[in-house]
Structure formats: structure tokens, C-alpha cells
């Protein structure tokens, strides 16, 4: 089910991307006398989709939304700062909880936690250098190389999982798609570096619509759990591949 969803998502992304390229190339070609200046300070809105993963198998899909400020420092260099809400996270390893040794007085023998996914609700501040060739600046589509870093603060964290409950009489039961607040299990600060490419489409009024493909890699361990269960204490470094769209408003 998740694989089919990812395939459908990628199909939509490809179709949207092709439509954006065709539409804005035609718009630029028709607007021969339009203003395509992009110098100075630019402020706009940004949103996108994230494909998130920790340093282990398992992917979670999230999104992001916020705003940006961009300044053209040189003909080949823009500097951009952002303030965005970003849903990150990833999959976690399955683990068993032995209820005999956990002090639980009842008919349950142990619980197997499977299909674990973590969703980290972050406020993120990325800063990027956007590089291009000066001779491309007046074209309808300006490709750019993106390099930068970011700081994210976690404001909420939730885990979804399925619980397989094994009883002392040999029977079992499953509880699907449960959600738990686990913010206390994760380090709230995340420092990352990112790299990618962007395509700036110059529209008829001189503003810029941007499509961005970016990979982000976290530096620090986000796991704040201390226990003898190794499946809960492995080091977690977050990463994500994101596809973003932004539009210059001012």
C-alpha cells in the first residue's frame, strides 16, 4: 500500500513539474517586453513534500510550509533564509516488550511493536547559498545549485505503530495504527546540511516561481532514550529528500 502511494505521488510530481516548465516557458516567450529583473531583496511563500528517513530503513512522508527572504548578493549568488514548519521523522526498528519483567500483573506475556513511524513536528530555519552562471540570469528558466545548512526545533513528536499482544494462554491479538506522544524521547534540536538544485521560472510580472529538489542530512543524534532495549537506543540521524515550490510575493 505504501509503495503504491509513493508511486502515485511521484507520478503526480512529474506531471506537475512538466506542466510548470511548459506553462512558464510559454508565458515568458509571449511576454517579450516583460520585466524580468530579479535583483535586490525578494520575499515570498514556500511549501513542499518531504520523504523522511532515520539512519535505518523506513520512510515517512511529511510536508513543509512557510516563507523565505532572498537577496541577490552577486550576479551568480543569491542568499536565502527561511522560516518553515516541517514534518520530518522516519521509521524505527520493531521491538518486543516482555510484560513478565516489566512489572505488569495480568494475562499478557509480551507485546510486539511493529510498523513504527515517527513524525517530528519542527520549526526549521534553513539558510542557503543559491549559485548559477551569470549569463543564465536573463533566461526564462534559471537553474541554480543550492548549498546550505539548517537548524530545527522539535515542538511535537508522535509515534504510530501496530501492537501485537501475546497472552499467557498462547493466544494473540493486534491493535492497529495506534498513536503515542513521544516528544520526551527525542532530542529537540537538529542541525543539518543540505544540497540540491532549483529552477527559477520568471513570470510575466517579473516575479519568480521556483521548483526545488533538495537532500538534507542531520548531524546530531536525535534519540533521547536510555534503556537496555537496543532497538530503542540506536543512534538516529535524520535525513530527507524534499520537493518544494516557492513564489516571490514582494
C-alpha positions in Angstrom: 0.0 0.0 0.0 2.8 2.5 0.9 4.7 1.5 -2.3 1.7 2.2 -4.4 1.1 5.5 -2.7 4.7 6.6 -3.3 4.4 5.6 -7.0 1.3 7.6 -7.4 2.8 10.6 -5.6 5.9 10.5 -7.9 3.6 10.4 -11.0 1.7 13.5 -9.8 5.0 15.3 -9.1 6.4 14.5 -12.6 3.2 15.7 -14.3 3.1 18.9 -12.2 6.7 19.6 -13.0 6.3 19.1 -16.7 3.3 21.3 -16.7 5.1 24.1 -14.8 8.0 24.0 -17.2 5.8 24.2 -20.3 3.5 26.9 -18.9 6.1 29.3 -17.7 8.3 28.8 -20.8 5.4 29.8 -22.9 4.5 32.7 -20.7 8.0 34.1 -20.9 8.2 33.7 -24.6 4.9 35.6 -25.1 6.0 38.4 -22.8 8.9 39.7 -24.8 8.7 43.2 -23.3 8.2 42.0 -19.7 10.2 43.0 -16.7 12.5 40.0 -15.7 14.6 41.8 -13.2 15.2 39.8 -10.0 17.8 41.9 -8.2 17.6 43.1 -4.6 15.5 41.6 -1.8 12.7 39.1 -2.5 10.1 37.8 0.0 7.7 35.0 -0.7 5.9 31.8 0.4 7.1 28.3 0.2 5.6 24.8 0.5 6.6 21.2 -0.3 6.7 17.5 0.4 9.3 15.6 2.4 10.4 11.9 2.1 12.0 11.3 5.5 14.2 8.6 7.0 16.4 8.0 10.0 19.7 6.2 9.8 17.8 2.9 9.3 15.1 1.5 6.9 11.7 3.0 6.9 10.3 6.1 5.2 7.7 8.6 6.4 6.1 11.3 4.2 5.6 14.8 5.5 5.3 18.3 4.3 6.5 21.8 4.9 5.1 25.4 4.6 6.4 28.8 5.4 8.2 31.8 4.0 11.5 33.0 2.7 13.7 36.1 2.2 16.1 36.1 -0.7 18.8 38.6 -1.5 20.9 38.8 -4.7 24.5 39.4 -3.5 26.3 38.9 -6.8 25.3 38.1 -10.4 25.9 34.4 -9.7 24.9 34.3 -6.0 21.7 34.6 -4.0 21.5 34.1 -0.2 18.2 32.8 1.1 16.8 32.4 4.6 13.6 30.6 5.5 11.2 30.1 8.4 9.1 27.0 7.9 7.1 24.3 9.6 8.4 20.9 8.6 7.1 17.4 9.3 10.1 15.1 9.4 10.9 11.7 11.1 11.2 8.2 9.8 10.7 4.5 10.5 12.0 2.7 13.7 13.0 -0.9 14.4 10.4 -3.3 15.7 10.8 -4.4 19.4 9.3 -6.7 22.0 8.3 -5.6 25.5 8.3 -8.5 27.9 5.4 -7.9 30.3 6.6 -10.5 32.9 9.7 -8.5 33.6 8.0 -5.2 33.1 6.1 -5.5 36.4 2.7 -6.0 34.6 0.3 -8.1 36.6 -2.1 -9.6 34.1 -2.6 -12.3 31.4 -0.3 -10.6 28.8 3.0 -12.3 28.1 4.7 -9.7 25.8 3.8 -7.1 23.2 5.5 -6.8 19.8 5.6 -3.2 18.5 5.8 -3.2 14.6 5.4 -0.8 11.7 6.8 2.1 13.8 6.9 5.5 12.3 7.9 8.7 14.0 6.6 12.1 13.0 8.6 15.1 14.2 6.8 18.5 14.0 9.6 21.0 13.6 10.1 24.7 13.3 13.1 25.0 10.9 15.4 27.8 9.8 17.3 26.9 6.7 20.0 29.2 5.2 21.2 28.6 1.6 23.5 29.9 -1.0 21.9 29.7 -4.5 24.6 29.6 -7.3 24.2 30.0 -11.0 26.1 31.2 -14.1 25.7 35.0 -14.7 24.9 34.5 -18.4 21.8 32.5 -17.4 20.2 35.2 -15.3 18.1 36.7 -18.1 16.7 33.4 -19.4 13.1 32.1 -18.9 14.4 29.3 -16.6 17.4 29.8 -14.4 19.0 26.7 -12.9 20.7 27.0 -9.5 22.9 24.9 -7.2 21.8 25.0 -3.6 24.2 24.6 -0.6 23.5 25.4 3.0 22.5 24.3 6.5 19.6 24.5 8.9 18.5 24.4 12.5 15.2 22.8 13.5 13.4 22.8 16.9 11.0 20.0 17.6 7.7 21.2 19.0 5.9 17.8 19.0 6.7 14.2 18.2 4.2 11.3 17.7 4.8 7.6 17.0 2.3 5.4 15.1 2.6 1.7 15.4 0.8 -1.6 15.4 0.8 -3.7 18.6 0.7 -7.5 18.5 -0.3 -8.6 22.0 0.6 -12.2 23.1 -1.3 -13.6 26.1 -0.1 -16.2 28.6 -2.7 -18.7 27.3 -1.0 -18.8 23.9 -3.5 -16.5 22.0 -2.7 -13.2 20.5 -4.4 -10.0 19.3 -3.4 -7.0 17.2 -4.2 -3.3 17.8 -3.5 -1.3 14.6 -2.4 2.2 13.9 -2.1 3.5 17.5 -0.5 6.9 18.2 1.6 8.0 21.1 3.1 11.3 22.2 6.9 10.6 22.3 8.4 14.1 22.3 10.3 13.4 25.5 12.2 10.5 23.7 13.8 12.8 21.2 16.4 15.5 21.4 14.6 18.7 20.4 17.5 20.4 18.4 18.5 19.2 15.0 21.4 20.6 13.0 21.6 19.7 9.3 23.3 20.4 6.0 21.6 20.3 2.6 22.3 20.4 -1.1 20.2 20.4 -4.2 19.1 22.1 -7.4 16.5 24.7 -8.1 14.8 26.0 -11.2 13.7 29.7 -11.2 10.8 30.4 -13.6 10.5 34.1 -14.4 6.8 35.0 -14.8 5.3 37.9 -16.9 5.2 40.4 -14.0 8.9 39.9 -13.2 8.3 37.7 -10.1 9.9 34.3 -9.8 8.3 30.8 -9.3 10.8 28.3 -8.0 10.8 24.5 -8.1 13.4 22.9 -5.8 14.8 19.4 -5.2 16.9 19.2 -2.0 18.6 16.5 0.1 19.1 17.2 3.8 21.3 15.2 6.2 21.2 15.7 10.0 24.4 15.8 12.1 23.4 15.0 15.7 21.8 12.0 17.3 18.1 12.6 18.0 17.5 9.6 20.2 17.0 10.6 23.8 16.0 7.2 25.2 18.3 5.4 27.7 17.4 1.7 28.2 18.8 -1.8 27.8 16.5 -2.4 24.8 18.9 -1.9 21.9 16.0 -1.4 19.4 15.1 1.8 21.3 18.6 3.2 21.9 20.2 3.1 18.4 21.6 6.4 17.1 19.2 8.3 14.9 20.4 10.8 12.3 17.5 12.2 10.3 17.6 12.8 6.6 15.1 13.8 3.9 14.6 14.4 0.2 12.2 17.2 -0.4 10.5 18.7 -3.4 9.5 22.4 -2.8 7.6 25.1 -4.6 8.0 28.8 -3.8 6.8 32.1 -5.2 8.1 35.6 -4.8 5.4 37.9 -3.5 7.4 41.1 -2.9 
